[in-house]
């Protein structure tokens, strides 16, 4: 269990290091299943993620080139604009 906690902390730290201003990636665990958010992909590209039934964020996909992920607070959805 300590290894998983350490690994999760390392992943969060690494993803925040490549995040650009305005990006928001919630913590890796404890999310509400069926919710979405903007995220940064493994190569630094903007995209989105979805919370699965295990309450873990799963990367959903990349935004198209020359677009950025924007999160709409009103409907709780990410959009690539």
C-alpha positions as CSV (number, residue, x, y, z in Angstrom):
1,X,0.0,0.0,0.0
2,X,2.9,2.4,0.8
3,X,4.3,1.7,-2.7
4,X,1.0,2.6,-4.3
5,X,0.9,5.8,-2.3
6,X,4.5,6.7,-3.2
7,X,3.8,5.9,-6.9
8,X,0.7,8.0,-6.9
9,X,2.6,10.9,-5.4
10,X,5.3,10.6,-8.0
11,X,2.8,10.5,-10.8
12,X,1.0,13.6,-9.5
13,X,4.3,15.5,-9.1
14,X,5.5,14.5,-12.6
15,X,2.2,15.6,-14.2
16,X,2.2,18.9,-12.4
17,X,5.7,19.6,-13.6
18,X,4.7,19.5,-17.3
19,X,1.3,21.3,-16.7
20,X,0.9,24.6,-18.4
21,X,-0.7,27.6,-16.8
22,X,-4.5,27.1,-16.6
23,X,-4.3,23.3,-16.6
24,X,-5.9,21.5,-13.7
25,X,-5.5,17.9,-13.0
26,X,-7.3,16.7,-9.8
27,X,-5.6,14.2,-7.5
28,X,-5.1,10.7,-8.9
29,X,-7.6,9.0,-6.6
30,X,-10.8,9.7,-4.8
31,X,-12.7,11.2,-7.7
32,X,-16.4,10.8,-8.3
33,X,-17.1,8.1,-10.9
34,X,-18.5,9.4,-14.2
35,X,-16.9,12.9,-13.8
36,X,-14.5,14.5,-16.3
37,X,-11.7,17.0,-16.1
38,X,-8.9,18.5,-18.2
39,X,-5.6,16.7,-18.0
40,X,-2.1,16.7,-19.4
41,X,-1.0,13.6,-21.5
42,X,2.2,11.7,-21.1
43,X,3.9,13.8,-23.8
44,X,2.7,17.2,-22.4
45,X,-0.3,17.6,-24.6
46,X,-3.6,18.8,-23.3
47,X,-6.5,16.5,-23.1
48,X,-9.2,15.1,-20.8
49,X,-9.7,12.4,-18.2
50,X,-12.6,10.5,-16.8
51,X,-13.1,9.0,-13.3
52,X,-13.7,5.3,-13.4
53,X,-15.8,3.1,-11.1
54,X,-12.7,2.5,-8.9
55,X,-12.5,6.2,-8.3
56,X,-9.4,6.6,-10.3
57,X,-8.7,9.1,-13.1
58,X,-8.1,7.5,-16.5
59,X,-6.7,9.6,-19.4
60,X,-9.4,9.9,-22.0
61,X,-7.7,11.5,-25.0
62,X,-5.8,14.3,-26.5
63,X,-7.1,17.7,-27.7
64,X,-6.5,18.3,-31.4
65,X,-3.4,20.3,-32.4
66,X,-3.5,24.0,-31.6
67,X,-6.3,23.7,-29.1
68,X,-6.5,23.7,-25.3
69,X,-8.7,22.0,-22.8
70,X,-11.1,24.3,-21.1
71,X,-13.3,23.1,-18.3
72,X,-16.9,24.4,-18.2
73,X,-17.8,24.7,-14.5
74,X,-21.5,25.0,-15.4
75,X,-21.9,21.6,-16.9
76,X,-18.8,20.0,-15.4
77,X,-17.4,19.0,-18.8
78,X,-14.0,19.6,-20.5
79,X,-13.9,21.0,-24.0
80,X,-11.0,21.3,-26.5
81,X,-11.2,24.8,-27.9
